[in-house]
Amino acid sequence: MQEEMIEQLNRQINLEFFSAYFYLDVANYYTAENLDGFANWFSIQEREERDHAFFFIRYLQDNDCEVRLSEIAAPHRQYAGFEEPLKLAYSHEKTVTQRIHDLYDLAFTQKDFRTMQFLDWFIREQGEEEKSVKTIGDKYTLFVNDQKSLYMLDGELKTRVYTPAAPADGTAPAALA
């Protein structure tokens, strides 16, 4: 694996851990606002992002490459209402998607087919990530003026449970296999 790819995969590890911090911050915000369902959804999202970071770590380790952990920026901010974290989460997922695409493009350019295969799972995963957070934001926008519907949405989000990533089609990253 070329050094540039190793460096970019290490940067992705940092981004995945930042994603976990960001979602933990959002979960804490919703907890403080007594929106336990929203808090639950983002707490589970935080766990998934940590999983993703470890997939990249394990991939580098399995390929005898150095893992270089770096400082993770603190995400804490003051949110201007319930909708802002949803919009920020969607924007963040789009950023992560672009980073995954950039990694894939680099792997393609370097003819690093093993890394391309590893990233295939993340390409699919990011499509799901964007869609799920956008759907929550869209539902929030739809129900923002209907407190009963907003209460029901919060209840729906409370039912989400953490399930470690394990695609049925056998396309999991090497770290999951």
C-alpha positions in Angstrom: 0.0 0.0 0.0 1.4 3.4 -0.9 2.2 5.9 1.8 -0.4 8.4 0.6 -3.1 5.8 1.0 -1.9 4.9 4.4 -2.0 8.6 5.4 -5.5 9.1 4.0 -6.8 6.0 5.8 -5.4 7.3 9.0 -7.1 10.6 8.4 -10.4 8.7 7.9 -9.9 7.0 11.3 -9.7 10.5 12.8 -12.9 11.6 10.9 -14.8 8.5 12.1 -13.8 9.1 15.7 -14.8 12.8 15.3 -18.1 11.6 13.9 -18.6 9.5 17.1 -17.8 12.6 19.3 -20.2 14.7 17.2 -23.0 12.3 17.6 -22.3 11.9 21.3 -22.5 15.6 21.6 -25.8 15.7 19.7 -27.2 12.8 21.9 -26.2 14.8 25.0 -28.0 17.9 23.7 -31.2 15.9 23.1 -31.0 14.2 26.5 -30.7 17.7 28.1 -33.8 18.7 26.1 -35.8 15.6 27.2 -36.0 14.2 23.7 -34.9 10.7 24.7 -35.8 9.1 21.4 -33.6 11.5 19.5 -30.9 11.0 22.1 -31.1 7.2 21.7 -30.9 7.4 17.9 -27.7 9.6 18.1 -26.2 7.5 20.8 -26.5 4.4 18.6 -25.1 6.4 15.7 -22.1 7.3 17.9 -21.4 3.5 18.5 -21.6 2.8 14.7 -19.1 5.6 14.0 -16.7 4.1 16.5 -17.1 0.7 14.8 -16.3 2.3 11.5 -13.1 3.8 13.0 -12.1 0.4 14.2 -12.8 -1.2 10.8 -10.2 1.2 9.3 -7.7 0.5 12.1 -8.1 -3.2 11.7 -7.7 -2.9 7.9 -4.4 -1.0 8.3 -3.2 -3.5 10.9 -4.2 -6.5 8.7 -2.1 -4.9 5.9 0.9 -4.4 8.1 0.5 -0.6 7.9 1.1 1.8 10.8 -2.0 3.2 12.6 -1.3 6.9 13.4 -3.9 8.2 15.8 -4.2 12.0 16.0 -6.0 14.5 18.1 -9.8 14.5 17.8 -11.4 18.0 17.7 -14.1 18.7 20.3 -17.5 19.0 18.6 -19.3 20.8 21.4 -21.4 23.7 20.2 -24.5 25.5 21.3 -27.4 24.3 19.1 -30.0 26.9 18.1 -32.9 24.6 18.5 -33.9 21.0 17.9 -33.6 21.1 14.1 -30.0 22.4 13.9 -28.3 19.1 15.0 -30.3 17.3 12.4 -29.2 19.6 9.6 -25.6 19.4 10.8 -25.7 15.6 11.0 -27.0 15.4 7.4 -24.3 17.8 6.2 -21.7 15.9 8.2 -22.7 12.6 6.6 -22.4 14.2 3.1 -18.9 15.2 4.1 -18.0 11.7 5.2 -19.5 10.3 2.0 -17.3 12.6 -0.1 -14.2 11.5 1.9 -15.0 7.9 1.2 -15.4 8.7 -2.5 -12.0 10.5 -2.4 -10.4 7.4 -0.8 -12.0 5.2 -3.4 -10.7 7.5 -6.2 -7.2 7.4 -4.7 -7.3 3.6 -4.4 -8.5 3.4 -8.1 -5.7 5.8 -9.2 -3.1 3.7 -7.3 -4.6 0.5 -8.6 -5.0 -0.6 -5.0 -7.8 -3.1 -5.6 -7.8 -4.5 -2.1 -8.5 -1.1 -0.6 -11.2 -0.5 -3.3 -12.8 -3.8 -2.2 -12.6 -2.8 1.4 -14.2 0.6 0.7 -17.1 -0.9 -1.3 -18.9 -1.6 2.0 -18.5 2.0 3.1 -19.9 3.3 -0.1 -23.1 1.4 0.5 -23.1 2.2 4.2 -22.8 6.0 3.5 -25.8 5.8 1.2 -27.8 4.4 4.2 -26.3 6.9 6.6 -27.3 9.9 4.5 -30.8 8.6 3.9 -31.5 7.8 7.5 -30.4 11.1 8.9 -32.2 13.0 6.1 -35.4 11.1 6.8 -35.3 12.1 10.4 -34.7 15.7 9.5 -37.5 15.6 6.9 -39.9 14.1 9.5 -38.9 16.7 12.0 -39.6 19.5 9.5 -43.0 17.9 8.7 -44.0 17.5 12.3 -42.4 20.6 13.9 -45.7 22.4 14.3 -47.6 19.3 15.5 -46.4 18.5 19.0 -48.3 15.1 19.1 -46.5 14.0 15.9 -43.2 15.2 17.2 -43.8 13.2 20.4 -44.6 10.1 18.3 -41.4 10.6 16.2 -39.4 10.8 19.4 -41.0 7.6 20.5 -40.2 6.0 17.2 -36.5 7.0 17.5 -36.4 5.5 21.0 -37.0 2.0 19.5 -33.7 2.0 17.6 -31.3 -0.7 18.9 -27.6 -1.1 18.2 -26.7 -3.9 15.9 -23.1 -4.4 15.0 -22.6 -4.1 11.2 -22.6 -7.5 9.5 -23.9 -7.4 6.0 -25.7 -10.6 5.0 -24.1 -10.6 1.5 -20.6 -11.2 2.9 -19.3 -7.9 1.7 -18.3 -6.7 5.2 -14.9 -5.1 5.6 -12.1 -7.5 6.4 -12.3 -6.4 10.1 -15.8 -7.7 10.3 -15.3 -11.0 8.7 
